[in-house]
Amino acid sequence: MVKPLPVLTLALALALPHAPPKTTAPPRPTVLQAAEGERRVLRAGKAPLILKIDPKNTGSQHMIFGWEDIPPGDGIPTHHHLDADEIVFIHKGTATVTLGDREYEAHEGAVVFIPKGTWIGVRNKSQAPMTMVFAFPQPGFEEFLRSVSAPEGGQEPQLSATERARLERQHHIVYKRR
């Protein structure tokens, strides 16, 4: 025979916070062609971004993978991630890569490994858009990218310096300030 819970115990159990229900789909095998994925834009709509593998798009709970086209002369400001390693692959074009306290030239096919806490910056040296892919071993950074970008064809959010700093702290990213 099951004993009923005392009313006070039941009331306390109902009042305690519960973990939110998991909203991501289970991981599913996926093949994405070059232009497929969650298409977004950065830097005043000049830098196309495609989020390909992450909890939202494929259900992956263990990695993210994305693709970005960087216009000539444009780049990703020097920053570091406090809690994740990163891999960058230069698919097309040539980049000047700041890695730690050194600069390197990375040509088509180059792979850059960035241990967590290492400064990284990328600038397109090519006369055409440079395509790079990036991967992280855990989800999180893709949500920062969603916060500072817009769906393709949409308007990017106008963030105050305070709001941008809050998002950087929330997603464990530190940008080198000049």
N, C-alpha and C positions, 0 to 999 in steps of 0.2 A: 504494500500500500504506500502511495506517495503522499508525503506530508505537504500540506499547502504552505507556501511562504508566508511569513508574517507580513501584514499590510505595510509596516514601516520599511522592511527590507525591500519589498517590491517597489514602493514609492522611491526609495533611494536608487535602486537599479535603473528605474526609468528616468531619473533626473541626471544621472551621470552622463557625461559626453560620450558619444559613440564615434568610432572611426567612420568617416564618410564612406558611402558605398563606392567601390571601385568602378570607375566609369569607362576605363579603357577596355577594348576588346582583347581577347586572348591573342598572342602572337600568331601571325599567319604567314606562311611562305608567300613571297611576293617577287614578281619580276617587274621592274619599272624601267621603261624606255627613257632615253635621255631627257625628254621634255615632260615626263610624267612625275607627279608628286604634288605636294601643296605649294602652289606657285605664289610667291610674294615678291615685294620690292622694298629696297632699302635706299638710303641716301637720295632723297628727293625723286624716287622712281627711276634712278639711273642704274641701279645695280639689282638685276634680277636674282632672286634667291629661290631655291626649291628645297623644301624639307621633304626628304624621301623616307627615311626610316626613323621612327620614334613611336612613343606610346599611342599617340593620336592616329597616325597614318597607317601603321602596321601592327600595332599592339606590342612592339618591342619594349621590354622593361629593362633591357641591359645595354642598349646602345642607341646612338643617334648618328645619322648620316645625312649630309646635305651637300648642295651644289650651289656655287655662286659665280656669277659673271661680274667681273670688276672692270669698269671702263678704263681706258688709257689714262694714266696719271693719277687715278683714284686708288684707294686702298683701305685697309682695315687699320685703325689706329692701334698703336702699341698698347697692349693690355696683358693681363695674365689671369688664369683661372685658379682659384684657391683650392678646388677640390677635385679636379679631373685632368688627366693627361689628354692630349689632343693629337691627332694626325691630320696634316694638310697634304694634299696631293695636287700638284700643278698639272692639270690635264691639258691645258692649251695656253701658250704664251710664256712670258718670262716675268719673274717677280724679283723685287728686292725684298728680302726677308730679314727683319730684325729678330734675332733669336738670342735671348740673354742680352749681353752687352756688345754683340758683334752683328755685322751685316753680311749677308750672303746673297749671291745671285742664284736664283732657282729657275732652271729651265724646264720646258715641257717634260713631263715624266718624273720630275723631282718629288721626293717625299720628305716632309719635314715632321720630325717627332718633337713634340713640345711637352715635357714633363710638367705636371701641375706646379704652379708657382713660377714658371719661367716666362719672362717677357717675350711676347710675340707681336710682330707687326708685319703687314704685307702691303706692298705697293706695286701696282702694275707698271712695268717698264715697257710693255709692248705698245705698238701703234694701233692695236685692235683690242677688243675685250679679252681679258684673261679669264679662263675658266679654272676654278679650283674646287676641289671637294674636301670636305672636312668630316671627321668622325670623332666621337666621344664615347668612352666606355660605359657611360651611364646617362640616362635622361636628365634634363634640367636646363641646359643651355638653349634648347629649342624654344622654351617658353620665354626666355629673354628676347630671342630673335622675333618671336610673335609680338612681343610688347613694343618693339621699336620699329616694326615694319608694317606693311599693309598687304592685304590680298592683292594680287595682280589686278591693276585697273582701279584700285582703291586709293584713298588718301591716307598717307602716313600720319600717325598721331603726332600732334604738336606737344612735346613734353617739355615741361619747365626743367631747369637744371636740378631742382630739388627732386622732382619726380624721377628723372633719369638716374640720379644718384641713389635713390631708394631702390630702383629696379636693379642697378648694379650690385648693391649690397645684398638684396634678396637672392640674386642668382650667382653670388660669389665671384664676381668679375671686378677687377681693379684696372682702370685705365690710367696710363701714365699721363699726368697733367704737365703741360709745359709752363 
